[in-house]
């Protein structure tokens, strides 16, 4: 093995009185893919940002080619070839794809920008990533997976020596993941040192050479990937065995809570129908772009639609989110960063924002809000180091639990949950699966949309599968399996409309 190109030695990091890293030792070697894993809040993002020059260590040192170094900013790190692909997109939405790829490093011909050269180079990078996006397209107009590919193209456009990837596949399709893995392996073969974080342990086994586990800000295990199983990784992350990741499946009652008949959204959904019973966890599967999210948003009143939606026997008007919520139907968005939470506000403000009328008519009752936050922290096991800190500084898992608490504060009867565990660790996943099971046992009716096949199979008693804007199949019991879901999702089979409903 080559000597480390970059290493941390005895690194501590504190934010005010809160210490988040404790004596971390970590190293990256040329030609190696090193996974850094741990629960949300374990310290992974902080470690990566110290390596990439975004944070200074409180104690300890960073070594570059064996010698101590101090970065004044991430620009200093990038000048050495250390590049980080963030979990949240760092793109200028109003600019073109090519402008984003070269933002701050524009190519010039004399004193003028060389737009032709930047567009041609961007086209080459996107072709390498098998991403069919026009380099001149405005970023705001391209899909979420394509935005991730643009972020990767930005990194590939640099003279890389160290590449840090924070959950790079969270929004990618299975096909896109395989393309990314090929590029990662290509970079490793070219001698780049790679740091890879993912909550998908199967990916760690698939693509990484070595793995280091963080727990509560300290390194607890470091092994060659070939010498450690996924179960051992999970146990090291959470400090306990996770033999029962999925709880017992809910048993639906007879009462129908939600009926959807002939729902259509122009250009997106065609003639979708479903029923949802009290105590049921109904899954909706399908490929990215199949219409799953759009269907849920239309039911919840976030999109215009035709067709009928009946909530507990009564017609639910189209396009009226507030009416849906007041009558007991809520939707938990897949995009907690941009549509679910105000990242620059505290947990209290986020929790109560949608229901401020419950906390005062003229003046807000802060004590009542704090009491509601106390209950949410206890019930959902939310870890908040400081009550007033912006929720953007919380880990992804704690953000997701806060979003769940916010969504459930209105005491709904029907809950639509889109990608309940995207980008969160296995221990928090277990907590959320347990919460969904408990809600169903208490008589709530739940729809879960998920791109994670084991999750869908593990928690739902019945699943609908979508393809190209249509519900093409209904699966129940033992038929809720990977083969059946994939076949329907690819458009290779279809059940009758009666079976779907």
Secondary structure, 3 states (H helix, E strand, C coil): CCCEEEEEEEEEEEECCEEEEEEEEEEEECCCEEEEECCCCCCHHHHHHHHCCCCCCCEEEEEECCEEECCCCHHHHHHCCEEEECCCCCCCCCCEHHHHHCCCCCCEECCEECHHHHHHHHHHHHHHCCCCCCCCCEHHHCCHHHHHHHHHHHHHCCCCCEEEEECCCCCCCHHHHHHHHHHHHHHHHCCCEEEEECCCHHHHHHHCCEEEEEECCEEEEEEEHHHCCHHHHHHHHHCCCCCCCCCCCCCCCCCEEEEEEEEEECCCEEEEEEEEECCCEEEEEECCCCCHHHHHHHHHCCCCCEEEEEECCEECCCCCHHHHHHCCEEEECCCHHHHHCCCCCCHHHHHHHHHHHHHCCCCCCHHHHHHHHHHHHHHHCCCCCCCCCCHHHCCHHHHHHHHHHHHHCCCCCEEEEECCCCCCCHHHHHHHHHHHHHHHHCCCEEEEECCCHHHHHHHCCEEEEEECCEEEEEEEHHHCCHHHHHHHHCCCCCCCHHHHC
